[in-house]
Amino acid sequence: QGQLVESGGGFVQPGGTMRLSCTGFGSIFTVQYMEWCRQSPGKQRECIADIAPDGTINYSGSVKGRFTISRDNAKNTIYLQMNDLKVDDTGVYYCGSGAIWGQGTQVTVSS
């Protein structure tokens, strides 16, 4: 069975940028439908970006215009470029494909 591993989280001030990575191992390939979701304190899990095999991309209203999802098939990796980060973007970010999800990476936006 495949595995997804996220990386790139950390601490950033409001207005800053951060890039998350999610690499597939084993039998999972990021050329498949992939999505980024986040779990913020006190809020329901929110899926914020997804990319289909044909390259179609969708964003939630809360991140549209600030976040960009992309992928590098040669590296079996997807990315989430996050710009103009806000305190409300704080949370654990997960990448997933179907029933397979990574362990998450913490993003903290604070002054």
Gaussian input, Z-matrix of N, CA and C with variables (Angstrom, degrees):
# hf/3-21g

backbone

0 1
 N
 C     1     B1
 C     2     B2     1     A1
 N     3     B3     2     A2     1     D1
 C     4     B4     3     A3     2     D2
 C     5     B5     4     A4     3     D3
 N     6     B6     5     A5     4     D4
 C     7     B7     6     A6     5     D5
 C     8     B8     7     A7     6     D6
 N     9     B9     8     A8     7     D7
 C    10    B10     9     A9     8     D8
 C    11    B11    10    A10     9     D9
 N    12    B12    11    A11    10    D10
 C    13    B13    12    A12    11    D11
 C    14    B14    13    A13    12    D12
 N    15    B15    14    A14    13    D13
 C    16    B16    15    A15    14    D14
 C    17    B17    16    A16    15    D15
 N    18    B18    17    A17    16    D16
 C    19    B19    18    A18    17    D17
 C    20    B20    19    A19    18    D18
 N    21    B21    20    A20    19    D19
 C    22    B22    21    A21    20    D20
 C    23    B23    22    A22    21    D21
 N    24    B24    23    A23    22    D22
 C    25    B25    24    A24    23    D23
 C    26    B26    25    A25    24    D24
 N    27    B27    26    A26    25    D25
 C    28    B28    27    A27    26    D26
 C    29    B29    28    A28    27    D27
 N    30    B30    29    A29    28    D28
 C    31    B31    30    A30    29    D29
 C    32    B32    31    A31    30    D30
 N    33    B33    32    A32    31    D31
 C    34    B34    33    A33    32    D32
 C    35    B35    34    A34    33    D33
 N    36    B36    35    A35    34    D34
 C    37    B37    36    A36    35    D35
 C    38    B38    37    A37    36    D36
 N    39    B39    38    A38    37    D37
 C    40    B40    39    A39    38    D38
 C    41    B41    40    A40    39    D39
 N    42    B42    41    A41    40    D40
 C    43    B43    42    A42    41    D41
 C    44    B44    43    A43    42    D42
 N    45    B45    44    A44    43    D43
 C    46    B46    45    A45    44    D44
 C    47    B47    46    A46    45    D45
 N    48    B48    47    A47    46    D46
 C    49    B49    48    A48    47    D47
 C    50    B50    49    A49    48    D48
 N    51    B51    50    A50    49    D49
 C    52    B52    51    A51    50    D50
 C    53    B53    52    A52    51    D51
 N    54    B54    53    A53    52    D52
 C    55    B55    54    A54    53    D53
 C    56    B56    55    A55    54    D54
 N    57    B57    56    A56    55    D55
 C    58    B58    57    A57    56    D56
 C    59    B59    58    A58    57    D57
 N    60    B60    59    A59    58    D58
 C    61    B61    60    A60    59    D59
 C    62    B62    61    A61    60    D60
 N    63    B63    62    A62    61    D61
 C    64    B64    63    A63    62    D62
 C    65    B65    64    A64    63    D63
 N    66    B66    65    A65    64    D64
 C    67    B67    66    A66    65    D65
 C    68    B68    67    A67    66    D66
 N    69    B69    68    A68    67    D67
 C    70    B70    69    A69    68    D68
 C    71    B71    70    A70    69    D69
 N    72    B72    71    A71    70    D70
 C    73    B73    72    A72    71    D71
 C    74    B74    73    A73    72    D72
 N    75    B75    74    A74    73    D73
 C    76    B76    75    A75    74    D74
 C    77    B77    76    A76    75    D75
 N    78    B78    77    A77    76    D76
 C    79    B79    78    A78    77    D77
 C    80    B80    79    A79    78    D78
 N    81    B81    80    A80    79    D79
 C    82    B82    81    A81    80    D80
 C    83    B83    82    A82    81    D81
 N    84    B84    83    A83    82    D82
 C    85    B85    84    A84    83    D83
 C    86    B86    85    A85    84    D84
 N    87    B87    86    A86    85    D85
 C    88    B88    87    A87    86    D86
 C    89    B89    88    A88    87    D87
 N    90    B90    89    A89    88    D88
 C    91    B91    90    A90    89    D89
 C    92    B92    91    A91    90    D90
 N    93    B93    92    A92    91    D91
 C    94    B94    93    A93    92    D92
 C    95    B95    94    A94    93    D93
 N    96    B96    95    A95    94    D94
 C    97    B97    96    A96    95    D95
 C    98    B98    97    A97    96    D96
 N    99    B99    98    A98    97    D97
 C   100   B100    99    A99    98    D98
 C   101   B101   100   A100    99    D99
 N   102   B102   101   A101   100   D100
 C   103   B103   102   A102   101   D101
 C   104   B104   103   A103   102   D102
 N   105   B105   104   A104   103   D103
 C   106   B106   105   A105   104   D104
 C   107   B107   106   A106   105   D105
 N   108   B108   107   A107   106   D106
 C   109   B109   108   A108   107   D107
 C   110   B110   109   A109   108   D108
 N   111   B111   110   A110   109   D109
 C   112   B112   111   A111   110   D110
 C   113   B113   112   A112   111   D111
 N   114   B114   113   A113   112   D112
 C   115   B115   114   A114   113   D113
 C   116   B116   115   A115   114   D114
 N   117   B117   116   A116   115   D115
 C   118   B118   117   A117   116   D116
 C   119   B119   118   A118   117   D117
 N   120   B120   119   A119   118   D118
 C   121   B121   120   A120   119   D119
 C   122   B122   121   A121   120   D120
 N   123   B123   122   A122   121   D121
 C   124   B124   123   A123   122   D122
 C   125   B125   124   A124   123   D123
 N   126   B126   125   A125   124   D124
 C   127   B127   126   A126   125   D125
 C   128   B128   127   A127   126   D126
 N   129   B129   128   A128   127   D127
 C   130   B130   129   A129   128   D128
 C   131   B131   130   A130   129   D129
 N   132   B132   131   A131   130   D130
 C   133   B133   132   A132   131   D131
 C   134   B134   133   A133   132   D132
 N   135   B135   134   A134   133   D133
 C   136   B136   135   A135   134   D134
 C   137   B137   136   A136   135   D135
 N   138   B138   137   A137   136   D136
 C   139   B139   138   A138   137   D137
 C   140   B140   139   A139   138   D138
 N   141   B141   140   A140   139   D139
 C   142   B142   141   A141   140   D140
 C   143   B143   142   A142   141   D141
 N   144   B144   143   A143   142   D142
 C   145   B145   144   A144   143   D143
 C   146   B146   145   A145   144   D144
 N   147   B147   146   A146   145   D145
 C   148   B148   147   A147   146   D146
 C   149   B149   148   A148   147   D147
 N   150   B150   149   A149   148   D148
 C   151   B151   150   A150   149   D149
 C   152   B152   151   A151   150   D150
 N   153   B153   152   A152   151   D151
 C   154   B154   153   A153   152   D152
 C   155   B155   154   A154   153   D153
 N   156   B156   155   A155   154   D154
 C   157   B157   156   A156   155   D155
 C   158   B158   157   A157   156   D156
 N   159   B159   158   A158   157   D157
 C   160   B160   159   A159   158   D158
 C   161   B161   160   A160   159   D159
 N   162   B162   161   A161   160   D160
 C   163   B163   162   A162   161   D161
 C   164   B164   163   A163   162   D162
 N   165   B165   164   A164   163   D163
 C   166   B166   165   A165   164   D164
 C   167   B167   166   A166   165   D165
 N   168   B168   167   A167   166   D166
 C   169   B169   168   A168   167   D167
 C   170   B170   169   A169   168   D168
 N   171   B171   170   A170   169   D169
 C   172   B172   171   A171   170   D170
 C   173   B173   172   A172   171   D171
 N   174   B174   173   A173   172   D172
 C   175   B175   174   A174   173   D173
 C   176   B176   175   A175   174   D174
 N   177   B177   176   A176   175   D175
 C   178   B178   177   A177   176   D176
 C   179   B179   178   A178   177   D177
 N   180   B180   179   A179   178   D178
 C   181   B181   180   A180   179   D179
 C   182   B182   181   A181   180   D180
 N   183   B183   182   A182   181   D181
 C   184   B184   183   A183   182   D182
 C   185   B185   184   A184   183   D183
 N   186   B186   185   A185   184   D184
 C   187   B187   186   A186   185   D185
 C   188   B188   187   A187   186   D186
 N   189   B189   188   A188   187   D187
 C   190   B190   189   A189   188   D188
 C   191   B191   190   A190   189   D189
 N   192   B192   191   A191   190   D190
 C   193   B193   192   A192   191   D191
 C   194   B194   193   A193   192   D192
 N   195   B195   194   A194   193   D193
 C   196   B196   195   A195   194   D194
 C   197   B197   196   A196   195   D195
 N   198   B198   197   A197   196   D196
 C   199   B199   198   A198   197   D197
 C   200   B200   199   A199   198   D198
 N   201   B201   200   A200   199   D199
 C   202   B202   201   A201   200   D200
 C   203   B203   202   A202   201   D201
 N   204   B204   203   A203   202   D202
 C   205   B205   204   A204   203   D203
 C   206   B206   205   A205   204   D204
 N   207   B207   206   A206   205   D205
 C   208   B208   207   A207   206   D206
 C   209   B209   208   A208   207   D207
 N   210   B210   209   A209   208   D208
 C   211   B211   210   A210   209   D209
 C   212   B212   211   A211   210   D210
 N   213   B213   212   A212   211   D211
 C   214   B214   213   A213   212   D212
 C   215   B215   214   A214   213   D213
 N   216   B216   215   A215   214   D214
 C   217   B217   216   A216   215   D215
 C   218   B218   217   A217   216   D216
 N   219   B219   218   A218   217   D217
 C   220   B220   219   A219   218   D218
 C   221   B221   220   A220   219   D219
 N   222   B222   221   A221   220   D220
 C   223   B223   222   A222   221   D221
 C   224   B224   223   A223   222   D222
 N   225   B225   224   A224   223   D223
 C   226   B226   225   A225   224   D224
 C   227   B227   226   A226   225   D225
 N   228   B228   227   A227   226   D226
 C   229   B229   228   A228   227   D227
 C   230   B230   229   A229   228   D228
 N   231   B231   230   A230   229   D229
 C   232   B232   231   A231   230   D230
 C   233   B233   232   A232   231   D231
 N   234   B234   233   A233   232   D232
 C   235   B235   234   A234   233   D233
 C   236   B236   235   A235   234   D234
 N   237   B237   236   A236   235   D235
 C   238   B238   237   A237   236   D236
 C   239   B239   238   A238   237   D237
 N   240   B240   239   A239   238   D238
 C   241   B241   240   A240   239   D239
 C   242   B242   241   A241   240   D240
 N   243   B243   242   A242   241   D241
 C   244   B244   243   A243   242   D242
 C   245   B245   244   A244   243   D243
 N   246   B246   245   A245   244   D244
 C   247   B247   246   A246   245   D245
 C   248   B248   247   A247   246   D246
 N   249   B249   248   A248   247   D247
 C   250   B250   249   A249   248   D248
 C   251   B251   250   A250   249   D249
 N   252   B252   251   A251   250   D250
 C   253   B253   252   A252   251   D251
 C   254   B254   253   A253   252   D252
 N   255   B255   254   A254   253   D253
 C   256   B256   255   A255   254   D254
 C   257   B257   256   A256   255   D255
 N   258   B258   257   A257   256   D256
 C   259   B259   258   A258   257   D257
 C   260   B260   259   A259   258   D258
 N   261   B261   260   A260   259   D259
 C   262   B262   261   A261   260   D260
 C   263   B263   262   A262   261   D261
 N   264   B264   263   A263   262   D262
 C   265   B265   264   A264   263   D263
 C   266   B266   265   A265   264   D264
 N   267   B267   266   A266   265   D265
 C   268   B268   267   A267   266   D266
 C   269   B269   268   A268   267   D267
 N   270   B270   269   A269   268   D268
 C   271   B271   270   A270   269   D269
 C   272   B272   271   A271   270   D270
 N   273   B273   272   A272   271   D271
 C   274   B274   273   A273   272   D272
 C   275   B275   274   A274   273   D273
 N   276   B276   275   A275   274   D274
 C   277   B277   276   A276   275   D275
 C   278   B278   277   A277   276   D276
 N   279   B279   278   A278   277   D277
 C   280   B280   279   A279   278   D278
 C   281   B281   280   A280   279   D279
 N   282   B282   281   A281   280   D280
 C   283   B283   282   A282   281   D281
 C   284   B284   283   A283   282   D282
 N   285   B285   284   A284   283   D283
 C   286   B286   285   A285   284   D284
 C   287   B287   286   A286   285   D285
 N   288   B288   287   A287   286   D286
 C   289   B289   288   A288   287   D287
 C   290   B290   289   A289   288   D288
 N   291   B291   290   A290   289   D289
 C   292   B292   291   A291   290   D290
 C   293   B293   292   A292   291   D291
 N   294   B294   293   A293   292   D292
 C   295   B295   294   A294   293   D293
 C   296   B296   295   A295   294   D294
 N   297   B297   296   A296   295   D295
 C   298   B298   297   A297   296   D296
 C   299   B299   298   A298   297   D297
 N   300   B300   299   A299   298   D298
 C   301   B301   300   A300   299   D299
 C   302   B302   301   A301   300   D300
 N   303   B303   302   A302   301   D301
 C   304   B304   303   A303   302   D302
 C   305   B305   304   A304   303   D303
 N   306   B306   305   A305   304   D304
 C   307   B307   306   A306   305   D305
 C   308   B308   307   A307   306   D306
 N   309   B309   308   A308   307   D307
 C   310   B310   309   A309   308   D308
 C   311   B311   310   A310   309   D309
 N   312   B312   311   A311   310   D310
 C   313   B313   312   A312   311   D311
 C   314   B314   313   A313   312   D312
 N   315   B315   314   A314   313   D313
 C   316   B316   315   A315   314   D314
 C   317   B317   316   A316   315   D315
 N   318   B318   317   A317   316   D316
 C   319   B319   318   A318   317   D317
 C   320   B320   319   A319   318   D318
 N   321   B321   320   A320   319   D319
 C   322   B322   321   A321   320   D320
 C   323   B323   322   A322   321   D321
 N   324   B324   323   A323   322   D322
 C   325   B325   324   A324   323   D323
 C   326   B326   325   A325   324   D324
 N   327   B327   326   A326   325   D325
 C   328   B328   327   A327   326   D326
 C   329   B329   328   A328   327   D327
 N   330   B330   329   A329   328   D328
 C   331   B331   330   A330   329   D329
 C   332   B332   331   A331   330   D330

   B1=1.4552
   B2=1.5144
   B3=1.3322
   B4=1.4403
   B5=1.5036
   B6=1.3271
   B7=1.4595
   B8=1.5166
   B9=1.3140
   B10=1.4585
   B11=1.5172
   B12=1.3136
   B13=1.4619
   B14=1.5267
   B15=1.3330
   B16=1.4557
   B17=1.5350
   B18=1.3209
   B19=1.4548
   B20=1.5202
   B21=1.3219
   B22=1.4586
   B23=1.5074
   B24=1.3152
   B25=1.4569
   B26=1.5176
   B27=1.3207
   B28=1.4542
   B29=1.5069
   B30=1.3230
   B31=1.4605
   B32=1.5179
   B33=1.3284
   B34=1.4579
   B35=1.5266
   B36=1.3054
   B37=1.4628
   B38=1.5287
   B39=1.3182
   B40=1.4828
   B41=1.5167
   B42=1.3245
   B43=1.4582
   B44=1.5078
   B45=1.3181
   B46=1.4524
   B47=1.5157
   B48=1.3324
   B49=1.4577
   B50=1.5253
   B51=1.3044
   B52=1.4616
   B53=1.5201
   B54=1.3213
   B55=1.4589
   B56=1.5200
   B57=1.3132
   B58=1.4543
   B59=1.5278
   B60=1.3111
   B61=1.4576
   B62=1.5193
   B63=1.3095
   B64=1.4633
   B65=1.5230
   B66=1.3187
   B67=1.4592
   B68=1.5249
   B69=1.3126
   B70=1.4540
   B71=1.5162
   B72=1.3186
   B73=1.4562
   B74=1.5205
   B75=1.3171
   B76=1.4559
   B77=1.5113
   B78=1.2974
   B79=1.4640
   B80=1.5188
   B81=1.3334
   B82=1.4614
   B83=1.5189
   B84=1.2978
   B85=1.4467
   B86=1.5236
   B87=1.3224
   B88=1.4585
   B89=1.5202
   B90=1.3385
   B91=1.4504
   B92=1.5273
   B93=1.3124
   B94=1.4623
   B95=1.5292
   B96=1.3255
   B97=1.4524
   B98=1.5366
   B99=1.3090
   B100=1.4538
   B101=1.5166
   B102=1.3253
   B103=1.4541
   B104=1.5121
   B105=1.3117
   B106=1.4625
   B107=1.5289
   B108=1.3071
   B109=1.4558
   B110=1.5217
   B111=1.3010
   B112=1.4552
   B113=1.5187
   B114=1.3209
   B115=1.4601
   B116=1.5135
   B117=1.3314
   B118=1.4577
   B119=1.5143
   B120=1.3318
   B121=1.4711
   B122=1.5249
   B123=1.3248
   B124=1.4535
   B125=1.5088
   B126=1.3162
   B127=1.4745
   B128=1.5240
   B129=1.3152
   B130=1.4621
   B131=1.5182
   B132=1.3188
   B133=1.4546
   B134=1.5187
   B135=1.3214
   B136=1.4670
   B137=1.5137
   B138=1.3151
   B139=1.4558
   B140=1.5204
   B141=1.3088
   B142=1.4471
   B143=1.5197
   B144=1.3204
   B145=1.4611
   B146=1.5202
   B147=1.3264
   B148=1.4565
   B149=1.5194
   B150=1.3195
   B151=1.4624
   B152=1.5177
   B153=1.3175
   B154=1.4585
   B155=1.5306
   B156=1.3334
   B157=1.4707
   B158=1.5263
   B159=1.3295
   B160=1.4640
   B161=1.5221
   B162=1.3299
   B163=1.4510
   B164=1.5121
   B165=1.3220
   B166=1.4609
   B167=1.5237
   B168=1.3200
   B169=1.4641
   B170=1.5241
   B171=1.3143
   B172=1.4572
   B173=1.5134
   B174=1.3108
   B175=1.4697
   B176=1.5181
   B177=1.3198
   B178=1.4524
   B179=1.5249
   B180=1.3054
   B181=1.4490
   B182=1.5154
   B183=1.3282
   B184=1.4603
   B185=1.5289
   B186=1.3330
   B187=1.4691
   B188=1.5235
   B189=1.3177
   B190=1.4643
   B191=1.5140
   B192=1.3081
   B193=1.4495
   B194=1.5189
   B195=1.3222
   B196=1.4798
   B197=1.5236
   B198=1.3251
   B199=1.4654
   B200=1.5186
   B201=1.3323
   B202=1.4566
   B203=1.5218
   B204=1.3235
   B205=1.4545
   B206=1.5257
   B207=1.3311
   B208=1.4609
   B209=1.5210
   B210=1.3233
   B211=1.4555
   B212=1.5172
   B213=1.3109
   B214=1.4558
   B215=1.5231
   B216=1.3226
   B217=1.4634
   B218=1.5233
   B219=1.3077
   B220=1.4683
   B221=1.5282
   B222=1.3292
   B223=1.4657
   B224=1.5263
   B225=1.3365
   B226=1.4708
   B227=1.5294
   B228=1.3127
   B229=1.4633
   B230=1.5238
   B231=1.3170
   B232=1.4566
   B233=1.5342
   B234=1.3055
   B235=1.4530
   B236=1.5221
   B237=1.3101
   B238=1.4574
   B239=1.5201
   B240=1.3124
   B241=1.4649
   B242=1.5184
   B243=1.3207
   B244=1.4593
   B245=1.5155
   B246=1.3082
   B247=1.4560
   B248=1.5189
   B249=1.3150
   B250=1.4654
   B251=1.5314
   B252=1.2925
   B253=1.4583
   B254=1.5196
   B255=1.3252
   B256=1.4508
   B257=1.5333
   B258=1.3081
   B259=1.4675
   B260=1.5249
   B261=1.3282
   B262=1.4699
   B263=1.5273
   B264=1.3234
   B265=1.4665
   B266=1.5303
   B267=1.3064
   B268=1.4666
   B269=1.5216
   B270=1.3167
   B271=1.4555
   B272=1.5109
   B273=1.3119
   B274=1.4620
   B275=1.5251
   B276=1.3135
   B277=1.4556
   B278=1.5241
   B279=1.3135
   B280=1.4632
   B281=1.5280
   B282=1.3085
   B283=1.4605
   B284=1.5259
   B285=1.3205
   B286=1.4517
   B287=1.4992
   B288=1.3197
   B289=1.4553
   B290=1.5175
   B291=1.3112
   B292=1.4585
   B293=1.5128
   B294=1.3233
   B295=1.4640
   B296=1.5218
   B297=1.3102
   B298=1.4609
   B299=1.5234
   B300=1.3182
   B301=1.4607
   B302=1.5177
   B303=1.3299
   B304=1.4476
   B305=1.5176
   B306=1.3250
   B307=1.4569
   B308=1.5292
   B309=1.3216
   B310=1.4553
   B311=1.5195
   B312=1.3185
   B313=1.4567
   B314=1.5260
   B315=1.3323
   B316=1.4610
   B317=1.5250
   B318=1.3284
   B319=1.4576
   B320=1.5196
   B321=1.3171
   B322=1.4530
   B323=1.5208
   B324=1.3276
   B325=1.4589
   B326=1.5294
   B327=1.3084
   B328=1.4531
   B329=1.5267
   B330=1.3070
   B331=1.4635
   B332=1.5239
   A1=108.94
   A2=115.31
   A3=119.56
   A4=113.26
   A5=114.00
   A6=121.15
   A7=108.78
   A8=115.95
   A9=121.64
   A10=108.64
   A11=116.19
   A12=121.20
   A13=108.98
   A14=116.10
   A15=121.33
   A16=109.82
   A17=114.76
   A18=120.77
   A19=108.75
   A20=115.02
   A21=120.15
   A22=115.36
   A23=118.08
   A24=119.79
   A25=111.58
   A26=114.77
   A27=119.78
   A28=111.40
   A29=114.43
   A30=121.44
   A31=109.24
   A32=116.20
   A33=120.32
   A34=108.68
   A35=115.88
   A36=120.20
   A37=110.84
   A38=117.40
   A39=119.81
   A40=110.71
   A41=114.37
   A42=120.49
   A43=114.01
   A44=116.64
   A45=121.18
   A46=113.14
   A47=114.28
   A48=121.07
   A49=110.40
   A50=115.00
   A51=121.28
   A52=107.49
   A53=116.19
   A54=120.21
   A55=109.69
   A56=115.16
   A57=121.80
   A58=109.44
   A59=114.93
   A60=121.49
   A61=109.51
   A62=115.46
   A63=121.31
   A64=106.85
   A65=115.46
   A66=120.88
   A67=110.51
   A68=115.46
   A69=121.38
   A70=111.43
   A71=116.67
   A72=123.29
   A73=108.99
   A74=113.83
   A75=118.21
   A76=111.09
   A77=116.49
   A78=121.08
   A79=113.17
   A80=118.15
   A81=119.38
   A82=108.90
   A83=115.19
   A84=120.75
   A85=109.99
   A86=114.90
   A87=119.02
   A88=112.66
   A89=117.78
   A90=119.58
   A91=109.76
   A92=116.61
   A93=121.79
   A94=109.89
   A95=115.77
   A96=120.25
   A97=108.55
   A98=115.63
   A99=121.11
   A100=109.05
   A101=115.89
   A102=118.70
   A103=111.32
   A104=114.34
   A105=123.05
   A106=107.64
   A107=115.40
   A108=121.93
   A109=108.29
   A110=116.69
   A111=119.49
   A112=110.02
   A113=113.66
   A114=122.10
   A115=106.57
   A116=115.50
   A117=120.06
   A118=109.31
   A119=117.00
   A120=120.26
   A121=111.74
   A122=116.12
   A123=121.03
   A124=115.19
   A125=117.34
   A126=120.67
   A127=110.45
   A128=114.49
   A129=119.51
   A130=109.84
   A131=114.55
   A132=119.38
   A133=109.12
   A134=114.64
   A135=121.69
   A136=108.96
   A137=115.72
   A138=119.00
   A139=108.37
   A140=116.81
   A141=121.06
   A142=114.52
   A143=117.80
   A144=119.57
   A145=109.76
   A146=115.60
   A147=118.53
   A148=109.93
   A149=114.45
   A150=120.58
   A151=108.63
   A152=115.41
   A153=121.66
   A154=110.32
   A155=116.72
   A156=118.96
   A157=113.06
   A158=117.80
   A159=119.26
   A160=112.46
   A161=116.78
   A162=121.15
   A163=115.25
   A164=117.61
   A165=120.15
   A166=109.62
   A167=115.19
   A168=121.46
   A169=109.87
   A170=115.12
   A171=121.49
   A172=109.94
   A173=115.55
   A174=122.44
   A175=109.79
   A176=115.04
   A177=118.81
   A178=108.30
   A179=115.10
   A180=119.25
   A181=113.54
   A182=116.69
   A183=120.29
   A184=113.22
   A185=117.49
   A186=119.63
   A187=112.65
   A188=117.40
   A189=120.20
   A190=110.52
   A191=115.32
   A192=120.73
   A193=113.76
   A194=116.42
   A195=120.32
   A196=112.11
   A197=116.86
   A198=121.65
   A199=109.74
   A200=115.44
   A201=121.02
   A202=109.47
   A203=116.00
   A204=121.36
   A205=108.35
   A206=115.67
   A207=119.81
   A208=108.27
   A209=116.23
   A210=118.29
   A211=110.53
   A212=113.14
   A213=123.02
   A214=106.13
   A215=115.55
   A216=119.41
   A217=111.74
   A218=116.91
   A219=119.52
   A220=111.36
   A221=116.35
   A222=120.95
   A223=111.96
   A224=115.83
   A225=120.03
   A226=110.97
   A227=114.60
   A228=120.98
   A229=110.15
   A230=115.29
   A231=119.83
   A232=108.33
   A233=114.81
   A234=121.03
   A235=110.18
   A236=114.79
   A237=121.07
   A238=106.95
   A239=115.45
   A240=120.92
   A241=107.68
   A242=116.07
   A243=121.39
   A244=109.37
   A245=116.43
   A246=122.45
   A247=110.42
   A248=115.30
   A249=121.05
   A250=111.01
   A251=115.72
   A252=120.53
   A253=111.47
   A254=114.78
   A255=122.14
   A256=109.34
   A257=115.55
   A258=119.91
   A259=110.55
   A260=116.78
   A261=121.16
   A262=113.22
   A263=117.41
   A264=120.06
   A265=111.85
   A266=116.75
   A267=120.53
   A268=110.94
   A269=115.93
   A270=120.02
   A271=111.49
   A272=114.66
   A273=121.00
   A274=107.69
   A275=115.67
   A276=122.05
   A277=109.85
   A278=114.77
   A279=121.77
   A280=109.69
   A281=116.09
   A282=119.37
   A283=107.65
   A284=114.90
   A285=118.65
   A286=112.85
   A287=113.21
   A288=121.66
   A289=106.81
   A290=116.00
   A291=119.75
   A292=110.72
   A293=115.02
   A294=120.14
   A295=112.97
   A296=117.25
   A297=120.70
   A298=109.64
   A299=115.45
   A300=122.33
   A301=109.73
   A302=114.26
   A303=119.39
   A304=111.54
   A305=115.02
   A306=120.80
   A307=112.06
   A308=116.43
   A309=120.75
   A310=112.62
   A311=115.14
   A312=121.75
   A313=107.77
   A314=115.47
   A315=120.85
   A316=110.51
   A317=115.18
   A318=122.16
   A319=107.52
   A320=116.41
   A321=121.21
   A322=109.09
   A323=115.58
   A324=121.69
   A325=107.33
   A326=115.60
   A327=119.57
   A328=110.13
   A329=114.91
   A330=119.63
   A331=110.18
   D1=148.98
   D2=-177.23
   D3=-81.65
   D4=169.86
   D5=-178.92
   D6=-142.06
   D7=144.51
   D8=175.43
   D9=-116.48
   D10=137.18
   D11=-178.77
   D12=-128.24
   D13=119.73
   D14=177.68
   D15=-92.00
   D16=153.89
   D17=174.34
   D18=-155.44
   D19=167.20
   D20=174.63
   D21=104.90
   D22=-2.04
   D23=178.89
   D24=-72.56
   D25=175.45
   D26=179.56
   D27=159.14
   D28=-155.01
   D29=-177.38
   D30=-110.37
   D31=136.96
   D32=178.64
   D33=-148.52
   D34=150.24
   D35=177.56
   D36=-81.91
   D37=156.28
   D38=176.71
   D39=-54.18
   D40=138.80
   D41=-176.80
   D42=89.57
   D43=-9.02
   D44=-178.26
   D45=-80.16
   D46=-178.98
   D47=-179.65
   D48=-126.03
   D49=158.44
   D50=178.50
   D51=-159.26
   D52=146.95
   D53=175.51
   D54=-123.20
   D55=125.73
   D56=176.28
   D57=-99.18
   D58=147.67
   D59=176.57
   D60=-122.74
   D61=152.23
   D62=177.46
   D63=-142.87
   D64=114.07
   D65=-176.20
   D66=-110.09
   D67=137.16
   D68=178.90
   D69=-93.92
   D70=139.29
   D71=177.51
   D72=-127.95
   D73=152.98
   D74=177.80
   D75=76.35
   D76=-130.64
   D77=-171.32
   D78=-93.90
   D79=11.78
   D80=179.40
   D81=-106.34
   D82=136.29
   D83=-177.10
   D84=-125.91
   D85=130.72
   D86=-173.57
   D87=-75.12
   D88=1.73
   D89=171.88
   D90=-72.31
   D91=-14.01
   D92=177.86
   D93=-74.18
   D94=179.62
   D95=173.37
   D96=-63.65
   D97=127.86
   D98=-177.63
   D99=-132.35
   D100=150.51
   D101=177.79
   D102=-145.61
   D103=156.26
   D104=172.82
   D105=-112.07
   D106=130.69
   D107=174.62
   D108=-129.00
   D109=161.79
   D110=178.42
   D111=-139.06
   D112=153.43
   D113=176.67
   D114=-121.03
   D115=108.39
   D116=179.77
   D117=-98.59
   D118=152.39
   D119=-178.37
   D120=-55.53
   D121=127.59
   D122=176.48
   D123=75.09
   D124=6.51
   D125=-178.21
   D126=-123.28
   D127=160.48
   D128=174.81
   D129=-73.74
   D130=156.12
   D131=176.72
   D132=-60.91
   D133=135.23
   D134=-175.77
   D135=-124.83
   D136=125.76
   D137=174.47
   D138=-90.74
   D139=125.42
   D140=-166.63
   D141=-111.89
   D142=-21.07
   D143=-179.03
   D144=-158.21
   D145=143.66
   D146=175.17
   D147=-146.27
   D148=156.15
   D149=-179.66
   D150=-137.08
   D151=127.50
   D152=-177.64
   D153=-89.21
   D154=165.65
   D155=178.49
   D156=-57.53
   D157=-30.38
   D158=-179.86
   D159=-85.17
   D160=3.03
   D161=178.07
   D162=93.81
   D163=-2.93
   D164=177.25
   D165=-63.34
   D166=134.40
   D167=-175.11
   D168=-124.15
   D169=142.10
   D170=174.90
   D171=-132.47
   D172=147.47
   D173=177.43
   D174=-130.61
   D175=149.67
   D176=171.41
   D177=-75.61
   D178=159.16
   D179=-179.35
   D180=-62.60
   D181=-26.48
   D182=-176.23
   D183=-72.36
   D184=-18.86
   D185=-176.87
   D186=-123.08
   D187=-9.47
   D188=-176.72
   D189=-58.24
   D190=131.79
   D191=-178.66
   D192=91.89
   D193=-13.77
   D194=179.76
   D195=-116.33
   D196=-33.15
   D197=-176.91
   D198=-109.22
   D199=149.00
   D200=177.43
   D201=-134.71
   D202=125.89
   D203=175.04
   D204=-97.17
   D205=141.15
   D206=177.89
   D207=-152.47
   D208=172.59
   D209=177.81
   D210=-147.74
   D211=154.94
   D212=176.19
   D213=-124.43
   D214=100.67
   D215=-175.84
   D216=-64.00
   D217=-32.91
   D218=-179.54
   D219=-63.97
   D220=-29.00
   D221=179.19
   D222=-100.91
   D223=1.05
   D224=-178.24
   D225=51.63
   D226=46.20
   D227=-172.53
   D228=-137.60
   D229=140.99
   D230=168.93
   D231=-114.23
   D232=159.23
   D233=-176.23
   D234=-129.20
   D235=157.58
   D236=169.97
   D237=-132.83
   D238=104.37
   D239=176.08
   D240=-85.32
   D241=122.94
   D242=-176.61
   D243=-117.13
   D244=119.39
   D245=179.15
   D246=-116.32
   D247=160.68
   D248=178.51
   D249=48.38
   D250=52.17
   D251=-176.10
   D252=-65.77
   D253=145.27
   D254=-178.82
   D255=-120.59
   D256=160.83
   D257=179.42
   D258=-56.45
   D259=-36.23
   D260=-179.63
   D261=-68.42
   D262=-10.37
   D263=176.73
   D264=-81.72
   D265=-6.06
   D266=178.28
   D267=-59.44
   D268=136.03
   D269=178.03
   D270=162.95
   D271=-177.79
   D272=173.96
   D273=-96.46
   D274=126.73
   D275=-176.65
   D276=-103.49
   D277=130.67
   D278=-177.69
   D279=-121.73
   D280=143.91
   D281=167.86
   D282=-109.99
   D283=151.24
   D284=-176.69
   D285=-155.34
   D286=160.25
   D287=175.04
   D288=-146.11
   D289=107.70
   D290=-176.91
   D291=64.50
   D292=-123.28
   D293=-177.83
   D294=-90.07
   D295=-1.73
   D296=-176.50
   D297=-101.76
   D298=125.72
   D299=-179.23
   D300=-132.43
   D301=150.44
   D302=175.54
   D303=-78.43
   D304=-178.58
   D305=-176.94
   D306=-83.82
   D307=-12.91
   D308=178.40
   D309=93.64
   D310=154.63
   D311=175.83
   D312=-135.48
   D313=135.74
   D314=-174.75
   D315=-81.85
   D316=131.99
   D317=172.76
   D318=-119.56
   D319=123.82
   D320=179.11
   D321=-121.50
   D322=121.72
   D323=178.74
   D324=-112.82
   D325=114.12
   D326=-175.65
   D327=-157.62
   D328=150.47
   D329=175.76
   D330=-94.55

